[in-house]
Amino acid sequence: MPIALLLAGFAGTTVLSSAPDGPAPRAAVDVDVRDAAGGVDNDARVSILTDDDWARFDVVPNRVFVKFRPELGDQGRSDLLDEMDAEVSSSYGRMVPDTFCLEIEEDVADFLNRHRFRGDVLEYLEPVYVMEFFDNIPNDANWGSLYGMNRINAPAAWDDHVGDEDFSIAIIDSGTDPSHADLADNIWSNPNEILGNGVDDDGNGLIDDSYGWDFYDNDANPADQNGHGTHTAGTVGARGNNGIGVVGVMWRCNLMVFRVGNQSLSSQAILDSLQAACVNGAKVSNNSYGGGGFSSTFSNLIQSAGNNYEHIFCAAAGNGGTSSASYPAAYTHYNII
């Protein structure tokens, strides 16, 4: 099936639940087991780290992902944050309950080691991995000559379907140039936000998010500072049949723009973008990046995107020439392409 029809059709279908990817939630650990002091047998202690080999990968220096046990409650969670000398940086409650990104004061390795046996209050604990874009964009304006469109039989799809101006696709990338002649007519406009009034009109915590958000610098200007995201947006949705430039797979669509970095990307910014995309109605996201190890938080949010928002997560497999995909493409959820 041509990809333009696949994305439009699949995103409108009813989705089914899938089995969780990665390790299952651990049973609560008795409070007496959480610390080796007092002669507690080390064999009785169970690490709640998602991946004990996390240090093989680059991580964000002052962030961790956690999932609190639901029985902890608001006050218990607040008390635990004080004890940890941490504060909430991002909440993913709209996607997965009790899941947060925390800003911490100490070294990530020290923090993970100090709290790795806190199964009495946490379901899991993990670092925030750094990801990166897979490909480098040349400065040739006619790069590639769009050979890929014929490879995916796009012209045959265009005979039947050239897109839908009400169909929203999130570009989670280095941002996008909203004034680009081939993109401007396909840039999403937030119908519930009044541009430039300094007010969070739609109540989503983002002020003046008129066409997306920059979760890297945390502002309302997700303009591209790298070029990667503009190129990606053009491949997905450059305006077709307008007599200029190139053409995307979808001639007509709404491109919802999220900036998550230039080359080194925080998975926190990526997941913040995924949650915002789902809440704002994007049925597809393009994710041309990868790296890091397995993350329960990343996996759970992708699964929630499919189960609760009928969202298709398109992920790049990687450019390494290996037979296996990089994360996030390596997660096994049904809503990943």
Secondary structure, DSSP 8 states (H G I E B T S, - for coil): --HHHHHHHHTTS-------SSS-------GGGS--TTT--GGG----BS-TTGGGS-EEEEEEEEEE-GGGHHHHHHHHHHHHTEEEEEE-TTTSTTEEEEEESS-HHHHHHHHTT-TTTEEEEEEEEEEEES----S-TTGGGGHHHHHTTHHHHHTT--EEEEEEEEEEEB---TT-TTTGGGB---TT--TTSSS-TTSSS-TT-SSEEETTTTBS----SSSHHHHHHHHHH---SSSSS---S-SEEEEEEEE-BSSEEEHHHHHHHHHHHHHTT-SEEEE-EE-S---HHHHHHHHHHHHHH--EEEE---SS--SS--TTTTS--TTB-
